Amino acid sequence: MRKEYVMGNGAIALGALAAGVNLVAGYPGTPSSEIIENIAKYKNGEVHIEWSVNEKAAMEVAASAAYCGARTLVTMKQMGLNVAADALMSLAYVGVKGGMVVVSADDPGPISSQTEQDTRMFAEFARIPVFDPTSPEEAYEMIQDAFDYSEKYQTPVLFRPTTRVCHAYASIETPEQTTPKEYEGFVKDSKKWVIFPRLSFQNHAKMEQRNPKIGADFSGYRYNEMSGSGKKCVFASGVSYAYAKEYLKNHPDVRFVKLATAFPFPEDFVLRALDGVEEVLCFEELSPYIESALLKCIGAHGLNVKVYGKLTGHVPVSGENSAESAARIIGAFLGVEQVRTGIDVSDRPELPVRPPVLCAGCPHRASFYAVKRAMEGKKSYFCGDIGCYTLGNAMPLDMVDTCLCMGAGITMAQGLHWMDKDATCFAFVGDSTFFASGMTGVVNALYNEANMVLCVLDNSTTAMTGHQPHPGTGRNMMGNVVDKVSIEKILEGMGVTKILTVNPLDLNVAVAAVRKCAELPGVKAIIFKSPCVAITKPAGKVEISENCIGCKKCIREIGCPALIIKDGKVAVDESLCTGCGLCAQICPVGAIGGADHE
């Protein structure tokens, strides 16, 4: 055995390898991305690993491998589960042969997401089990259990770590070597693997008969725990359990219950935990899932127990829990006056507001600015998408009018066109998102004869989630160099007749390309191609000469964080400047030089 100090995602990866996983597929999404990256780090050559083009593709690749009896892991964040839902809902009916674990990492806060979805609710909706780890150490063990339960009941299972579990660190003891599971291979049986309405009807009934058995099984699961005694009880799950445990360590007179398997609900275990209890507080993140399930259980068995939580206003209905909120909320439930300990920091100043911003030298800033300058004074709509370039909405660029979900910018631009044909509609999408969910929207625009300008912001990586490769980068997660998939050729094959590829940092050329496309009918595409500065890490810088007239146009127009005011004058923060030269092309008096823009 060896010890590894890893983040929670690393623990999940090591646990999957220890479980003998054969195939791993997923799509990058914070807070889940590092799981696949860690599996790539620790794997032997027998495990197939891939960044699939989207979550639905990953789910389907893993499903067919599980039909062979192989153990498969699928990774995504909570919103990626929406993309994969079509496949997962049907797969829940069809079932699997090998263990199949779907990691859907939730993001309470939300810290880096559009929504605060709760995967426990999705598990109940799909009628499949869900595991809710409390810590990296527990996640390592629990994901191995998840594979076992998946195979035992021949069903995919959900695994729900949250951000604070995914990104916490711990020491994990793991085998020196791991071996993928041996599997039978695919056995043809159309009555099992081909979904038809009659089969679905039969399997749905089987699922509903099976789930109470899983709930009974979960009632003896090792990570469903209770401690303490008393008439008051606290239920918790996930990382909220760790916060509550910290507070309750000095309160042995309170019954404390950890619920690691929210669905199917372990009713027998819960009834034992409620024996002699008069009041319950449910301390959980996001949905009042445990609270609602407890109310149903209590009502069904006619128990005289009061339940407090989100539904009663005793626990916040959104956002993260914390050690501080646990002390406040549980203390109020117990009637314990909070005693301030340690250093009094009540008079501390507020932290400065630091809104997210595009990196200094980011080519997306130049792309947005080129479109903005080209369309100045003209009625235009700018539909954004999910990625670093969502930050194009910030002032002074103010170039994102809509942002809904991945790939939606392309189709939403079409809806705006049909409602306002006098406007020019632009859709911005990144290169990775184009492959993941953008191509369908382009086909829709061509088929329905929409007028729009597609702007592909191609920085040759999946920047927002940690610079993962994608089909356009020329390499995959197995470490192989592969042919790059050309966005330009895809667009040509679809039928886009006007496609211009420009370097957005060449401002005049980029502006001219936008103006040219905006004047043409139909679907046009501009590929703004320039590498992400976080990967290329250019070492240049610009300088401001004595010719500067102090107009501050460079700051007002593009908002680059490398341009600052120092001693009342415009200056360059040399620690941030990459020498992209966009500001030099904006300066009305040519006072900015250096790099390639003397």
N, C-alpha and C positions, 0 to 999 in steps of 0.2 A: 504493500500500500504506500501511497505517497500523499503528501499534503500540498494542496494548492490554495493560494490566497486569491480568490476570484470574486467578481461581482456576481449578483444574483443570476444574471443571464448566463454567466460562465458555469455556475452551479447547475442550472437547468441543462446546459449542453453536456456537462460531464455526467449528469444523471441519465440522460438519454443514451449516451455512449455506454454507460455501465449496464443499461437495460438491453443492450444489443441492437440498437437501432440500425436499420439497413439503409434507409433512404430519408433524406431531410430536404424539404422544399419550403420556400416562403417568399415573402416580399418585404423589403425594408419598411420599417415603421417604428418610430420611437414610442414606447420604450423597449421594443422587442428585438431590435436589429442585431445586437451583439450575440444572440443565441447561435445563429448560423455561423457568424464569424468565429466564435469559439469552437464550434464543432469542426470547422475547417482547420483550426489550429491544432486540435488534439486528435483528430481522426486518424485511422489508418486508411490505406488505399481501397478498402473494401466497402466503404460507406459512400453512397452517391449523395452529393450535395449540390443544390442549385438555388440560385436566385431565379425564381420563375418570373414571367413577365407581369403577373399580378396574382392576387391571392386566390382567385378562382382557379387559375391554372395550377397553382401549387396544390390546392385541395384535390384536384382531379388526378394529378400525377401521383400523389401519395395514396389516394383511394385505390387505384388499380394495383399499386404495389402491395397494399394491404390485402387485396383480393388474393394475392399469391401466397399469403401467409407471412409476409415480411412485416417487420415492425417499422412504422413510418411516423415521422414528426413533421408537423406543418406549423410555421410561425408567422405571426402577423400582429398588428395592434388591433384595438377593439373595432375601429372603423373598417379595417380590412376584412373583418368577419362579415360585414355587410356585403362586400364584393363577393365573398366566397359562399354566401348564404344559399344560393340556388343549389350548388353542389352539396353542401352540408345537409340541407333539409332532406334531400332525396337520399343521401347516403345514410342518414339516420334510419330510414325505412329499409334500405337494402342491407345494411350491416357490413361487417368486415370479417376477415379470417385472422389476419395478423393484427397485433396491437397498433392502434392508430390514435395518436394524441395530437390535438389541435391546440396550440398555445395561442390564446388571445389575450395580449397584455393590455390591461385597462390603465387608464390615465386619469385618476381623480385629480381635480384641480380646475380645469385641465391644464397641464403644464405645457404640452406641445401638441395639442389636438383641437379639433373643432367641436368635439362633443365629450360628454362624460357618460358614455354608455356603460352598462353593467352587464358583463358577460354571463353572470349568474341568471339573469332574466332570459338571455338567449338560450341557455341550457334548458330551462324549463320549456321555452317555446319549441325547441327542437326535440325535446323529450329525451335528452341524453345526459349522462352524468357530468358533473363539473367538480374540479378540485381547486381549492383556494389556499395556496401556501402562505405562511406567516413570515418566513425568513428565507435567506439563501440556503441555509443548512436544511431546512425542511423541504424546500423546493427540490433539492438534490434527491432526497429520499422519496418524496411524494410523486415525482414524475415517473420513477420506476414502478411505484404502485399503480399509477395511472395506466401504464402499458399492461400490467397484469389484469387489471379490471377490464380493460378494453378487450383483451383476448378471452377472458372468462365469460363475458356477456356478449361477445361478438358485436360490439358497437364502437363507433368513434367516441372519444371522450374529450371534453374541454378542460383546459388547464388555464387558470386565471391568475397569473401574477400581476401585481400592480407596480407602478413606477418605483415606489420605494423599496419593493422587494427586488425588482429587476436590477436596480442600480445601487443597492447596498453591497457591501463587501463582507466576506467571511472566509474562514479557513475550512476547506472541504477535504476530507480524506477519501481517496478514490483509488481503485486498482491501478497498478503499474501499466497493465495492458487490458484492453477491452476487445471483445470479439463480437462481431455482428451475429445475429441469430441465424441459424440454419432454417430454411423455409422450404415448403413443399413445391411451390410453383403454382401457376394458375391452372385450375381444373375447370374445364368448361361445364357450365350448368346454367342454361338460359332461364330456368325456373327460379334461380337464385339471383343471378347477376344482371338480368335485364328487367328494368322496372316497367311494370304495366299497372293500370288501375286496379285490377283484381289482386295482383301481388301486393300492391301498396295497402289495399284494404285489409288483407290478411296480416301483413306485417305490422300495420298500425295497431291492430288488436293485440298482437304479440308484444309489442313495445309496452303497451299499457299494462299488460299482465306481468311483464318482466320488471318494470320500474319499482313496484313495491318490494320485490325481492332484493333489488339493489339497495333500496332504502334500509331494509332489514340488515343486509350485509354491512352497510355503512354504519349501522348502529354499534357495530363492534370494531370499527376502523380505528387504528392506533392513534391517529391524529385528531379524532374527536375526543376531547378531554374535558374533565370537570374536576374542580378542586374546591376546597373550602366547604362551609356549611352556613346555613342561616335562612332567614325568611326572605332576604333580598338576594337577587341573582343578576349577574351581568353576563349577557351573551355577546360574543365578539367573534370576528373572523378576519383572516388576512393580516395585514400589518397593523390593523386596529387592535388586534389581540395583543400585540407586543406593547402598544402604548398603554392599553388597559392593564396589562400584567405589571408594568412598571409602577403604576399607581396603586394597584391592589395588593402588592406584596406585603404591605403592612396592615391588611384587612382580612385576616383569616376567617372572620365572622360573615364574610360574603361568599356566596357560591359563585364560582367563576367558570364559565363554559366556553370552550372553543369549538366552533363548528367549521370543520375543514371541508365538508362535502354538503353544499347547500341543496343540491338536487341530484338524485331523488332524496327527499327529506328523510333523515334518519329518525323516524318518529319514536321508536322504542328508546333510543338513547335520550332523546329530548324529554320524554315522559319521565325517565329516571332522574334526569337533571332537575325537573320541575317538582319532584316529590318534596313536599313540605314548604315550597316556595309560595310567597304571597305576592311579590312584586318583581318584575323583570325589566331591566334596561337593555335594549339592543343597541350596541355600539358598533356600527358598521359604516362602510363608505359607499356612497352613491345610492342605490335604490334601497328602500326599506324591505329588503327581500326576506331576511331572517324574521324581522318583525311581523310581516304579513303571514309567513308560514307558521309562526308561533301562534298567532291569533286564530288561524284555521285549526290548528292542532288543539288548542285550548278549548275552542268552541265545540269541536267534534267530540271531545271527551268530557265536556261539562265541568271543566276545572274553574275554580275561583281564583284566578291569577290576573293581576293587572299588568298590562304591557305598556312600556314607555319607549319612545324612540322618535324616529323622524315623523311618523304619522301624528304624534301628539305634540310635536314642536320641541321636544327635549334634546334632539340631536339635529344638527343642520342638515338640510335636504340636499345640499350640493357642496362640492369642494372636498379637500382632504381633511382627514382627522390628523391629530398630532398628539404628542405627549402632553402638551399644555391643555389642549381641548379635552383630552381624556380626564385630566385632573379636575378640570372645571365642571365637566358634564357629569362624571361619575360621582365627584364630591357632592354636587347638588343633589343627585339621586339618593346618596347615603345621608344627606343632611350634615355633612362634615364641612366646617368652616375652613376655607383655604388659608394656609399659613405661608406667608412669603418667606422664602429662604434664599440664602446667597446674597449676591450684590444687588442693591436696588438700582435698577436701570430705567426707572419710570420717567426720568427726565432726559433720556437719550434723544438725540435729534432724529428726525425721520430720515430714512435712507433716501438718497437721490433717486429720482425716477430715471431708469435707463431703458427706454423702449428698444425693441429689436430693430436692427438696421442692416441693410445690405453691406457686406464687407467693403472696405476701401479697395478700389480697383475692380470690383465685381463687374463683369461684362453685362449683367442684367440691367444695371443702372444705365449704362450707355444705350442698351436696346430700348428701354422705356423712354429715355430722353429723346432718342431719334424719332420715335413715333410721336411723342408729344410735340416736338418742334415741327415735324412734317404736317401735323393736323391742327396746328394753331389757328384758331378762328373758325374751324370747321366743326360741324356737329358730329361727334364721334362717341362711341361707347367702347369701353375697354373691359373685357371679361377675363378675369384672372383665373388661376388654378392653384393647386396645392403644391408647394415647394418653396424654396428660398425666395422665389420671385413674387410670392404673395406680399412680400415686404415692399413691393412697388406701390402699395397703397399709401405708404407713409409720405408725409410732406417732406420736401417740396415737390416730389415727383407726382403724387396723387394720381396714379395711373392704373388703379384697379377699382373698377366700379362694382364688380360682382365677384364673389368667390364662394362656391358651394361645396364641391367635393371633387375628387380626382377625375379629370377629363371633362368636367361639366362646363368649363369655359368655352369649349368649342361648340357645344350644342346650345348653350345659353346665348351665345352671339347670334345664332340663327333665329332664336325666338325673338330677340330684340329687333333683328332685321325685319321679320315679318310684321312686327307691330309698328315699326318706324322706318319706312323705306328711304326716308330722306337722310338718314344718318349712315355713317360708315362704321361698321362693326368689326372690332378686332378681338381675336382670341389669342391669349398668351398661354403657352404650354411648354414645359421643360422636355428635354430629350427623353429622360426616363419615363415621365408621365405619358409622353406620346406613345411609347411602346405599351405601357401598362393599361391605359384606358382612353387614349386619344384618337386612335385610328377609326373606331366606330363612328365617332362624331363627324370626322371628315367625310366618310362615305355617306353619312346622312345628309350632309350639306350638298354634296355633289348630286345625289339622287333626287333631292327635293329642290334643286336649282336655287340655293340660297346665295346671297352676296355677302362675302365676309373676307377678311384678311387674316390668315392663320400666321401667327408669329411663333416659330419654334425657337426657344431659347436654349441652344445646344452648347452646354459647357462640358460635355463629354464625361459626365458622372452623375450619380444620384447624390447631390451635394447635401441636401437638408438632413438626411438620415445617417450620414457618415461616409459618403463617397464609395458606395457599393458599385460594382460593375453592372452594366445592363447590356442588352443586345447590340448597342451601338459602340461599345468600348473595345471590343475585340478580345475579351478574355472572360472566362467563366469561373465559378467557384471550385471547379475541379482542378484549377491551375493551368488550364489549357488555353493556348492562343487560338482564337477562332476567327472566322471571317466576320468583319463588322457588317451589321445590318444597316443599310443606307436609308436614312429617312427620306432623302431626295428621291431615291428610286421607288420607295414605297408610295410616295405621293404621285410620282409619275404613273405608276401602275394603277393607282386608283382613278386617275384621270385629271389630276390637277395640271393645267397646261401652263400656268405661269408660276415658276418657282425661282426665287432669287436667293443666293447664298452670299451673305456679306459679313464682314467683321464689324461688329457694332462699335468698336473703338475707333474705327475710321468714320467719324461722325458725318461728314458731308456725303460720303457714298451711302451710308445707312439711311440718311434722310431722303436722299434721292430715290432709293429703292422703295421706301414707304410711300412716297408721293406717287410713284409710278404704279404701284399695285392698287393704291386707293382709287385711282382713276378708272381701273378696269372692272368690267362686270364679272360675276361668278365668284368662284372660290380661287383665291390667290394665296401663295405661301411665301413667307420670307424666313429663311433659316439664319438666325443671328448666331454665328459660330465663333466662339472664343472660349478657351479653357478656363475652368474655375481657378481663381487665384490661390485658393487654399491648397490646390494640387501643384500648380506650376510654380508657386511662390517666387514671382519675379523680384529681383533685387534692386530695380531702378527706383528713382525718385524724381520729383519735379522741384523746381526752385522758383521763387517769386522775386522778380527783380525790382529795382527802385522805380521802374515805370508804372508800378501798380498805383491806380488812382483811388483805390479804396471803395469801389462801387459795390463790392461783395457779390457780384453776379455769379461768380463761381460757386459760392456757398448757397445763394438763394435758389439757383437753378437745379442743382443735382444733389445737394445734401451729403456729400462725401465726408465720412468721419475723419479723413486725413486733413481736411481743410478746417482750420480753426482761427479764432481771433486771439491774437497775442499782443499785449500792449496796445490795443486799439487798432491793430493792423492785421490783415489777412496773412496767415502763416501756414506752413506745412508741418504736420506732425510726422517726422521722419520715421518714427517707429511703426506707423501705419501705412504710409504712402508706398504704392507698388510701382509708381511710374507709368500708369496706364495712359496718361496724357489727355484724358477727356476734358479736364479743367482747362488745359492749355488751348484746346480748340474752342472753348466757350469764351475765354477772356477777350473783351472787346478791344484791348490795347496791346495784346501780345506780351503781357508782362509775365506770363508763366512759361517756363522752358525747362529743359532737362529731359532725360530719358531719350526717347526717339522723337520728341516734339520740340526741338530747339526753336 
